Every structure is written in structure tokens, then in C-alpha cells.
């Protein structure tokens, strides 16, 4: 669901009501399923897309909020935290659904992603968008963009 919403965000930067509805829906899912804790990569991907969509829509306050969350997730998560889902209180009675073989998943990630630095790819997915160039020197955005570069 989060991926579907995230993919639609960019399509509605010129439709504030639709964009707001998508953001509300995503926030409900994020909160209800504790996505930031259970699946940080999913949360980071959404926050990055939301920040860019808000910026393109002219909602700089929204862009700042989502960029702050995006940067915070990348700062506090290492690569394993980003790539591998964590246990969730929602699925505590079916632990086999949440358990992972970390060594197997790390080997799979190495095969799938090779030499890609997934954190850098996350950063580029956001900052690589031309919309960010317009606010690169804005004193409201510059500290967050600097933190993002260092994350």
C-alpha cells in the first residue's frame, strides 16, 4: 500500500486536494502499522517521495517536515536496519512471519545490490530531483540537506 501511495505522489503535485488525501492515507498506514520502526526503508522511501511532492506542490512546510523525517531515518538506521524488516507488535502471535535469517538476507542483499550503497541511492532519489536545486541555498532547507549529505 505504501509503495502504491508513494508512486502516486509525484502525479498529484499540481492537485493539492488529491496530494493531501494521499498524504493522509499514507500517514494512517504509517502510524497504524508502525512502518517507521517495522520497515524503515519503506518509511524512508515514502518520506523522500512526500518531501519532493510537497516541494513541487509549493508546500514548503510539508517538504521540510517530510525531509526532516527522511533525514532522521537515514541518520538512525544502518544498512541492515534499512534493508531488513523488524519485528512488529502487530505480528507477535505469528513470529515466523517476522523472523528473518539475517545471514541469508545479507547474502541476498549483496547479490541483489552488489556494490550499490543503498543509503546513497535513497539520498539521490530525493536530492537528484531538480526541484531541490531551487532550495539548495534556502536557510530553512540547507541544514537538512547538509545533514542528509552526512547521513
N, C-alpha and C positions, 0 to 999 in steps of 0.2 A: 504494500500500500504506500509506504513512504517513497519508494522508487517511482511509482506512478505519479504521485503528487509532485515530487521533485522534478520530474521530466516536464510536467505541465507548467511549472512556474515561469519559465522563460517565455512561454507562449502568451502570457497574460500581463506582461509588464505595462501594456497600454490599456488595460482594463482593471482599474483599481478595485472594483467590487468583486470581480472574479478572483483576482490575486488575493484579496483579503480573505475570501472564503476558503481558498486553498490553504493559506497560512493557518487559519483557524482549525481546519480539518487536521492538518499535519500536527499542530500543537496538541490537539486532543489525543492523537495516536501516540505522539512522543511522550506525553505525560502518562497516559493510560497504560502504556506498555514499558515505561521507564527506558526508552530507547537510548538515551544518553549513557546510561550505565550498562544496559544489556548488550547494546550493539553500537559502540562509539563511532565506527566508520559510517554506519547508516546515518547517525545523527550529524556527523561532520559533513557528510555529503549533502544532506538536506540544508544545514545551516549555511554552507557555502553557496548553494544554489539560491537560497532565500535571500541572502545578503546581496547577491548580484541582481536578482529580480527586483528587489526593493530599490536598489540604486538606480536601475534603469527606469523604474516607475517614478522616480523623483522623490521617493520616501527615504530621505537620508537618515532619519531617526531609526527607521526599521532596518536599514542597511547596517547602521552602527551596532544595533542590538544583535543582529544575526552574525555579523563579523566578529563581535566580542565572543559570542558562544563558540563560533568556529575556531577562533584562535585559542580559546581556553581548552577545547577538546584536544587540539593538536599539541598544546603545551603539556597537558597532563597525561597523555597516552603515548606509550611507546608503540613500536610497530606491531608487537603481538597483541596489545590491547586493541589496536585499531582493527586488525585482521580477524581476530577470533572472538566470537560472541562469548559473553559471560553468562554465568548462572543468573536466573531471574526468579524473584519471589513468586511470580505468576505460575511458574512451572516446577515448583518444588516437589510436587507429588509424582512427577514423571521425570526423575532426574536423568534418565538415559537420553531424553530429548535435549538436555542441556549439556551433557558431558561431551568432552572432546578429547581426542588423543592429540595432545599438543605437539609431540614429536612428528606424528604423521601429518598434521596440518601445516607445521612449519616446513616440512619437506615438500608438501604440495604447493605451498605458497612460493617456495624457492623455485619450483619447476614452472609454476604459472607466471610468476612475476619476474623471474630471473634477476637481473641486476637493477630493476626498477626500484627507485626509492619511493614507496607509496606515500609517504608524508609529503615529499616534494611534488608528487603528482597531484595530491589534494590541494596543495598551495597553488600550483599552476592552473588547476581547474577554475580557481577563483580569480587570482591576480592576472591570469593570462587573458581575461576578458577585457576588451578595450575600454569598457565603462570605468574601470578602476584607474586608468591613466588620468582621467579628468579630476580625480580627487586625491591623487598621489601626494600632493603638497598641501592639502587641506589639513589644518591643525587638528581637526576633530578625527580624521582618519589616519594621519601619519603615525601616531603612536601604536595603533593597532596593526598597521601594515609593517612597522618595524618589528613588533613582537612576532608577527606571522613569519617574517623572514628569518627570525632567530629560532622559531619553534622547531 
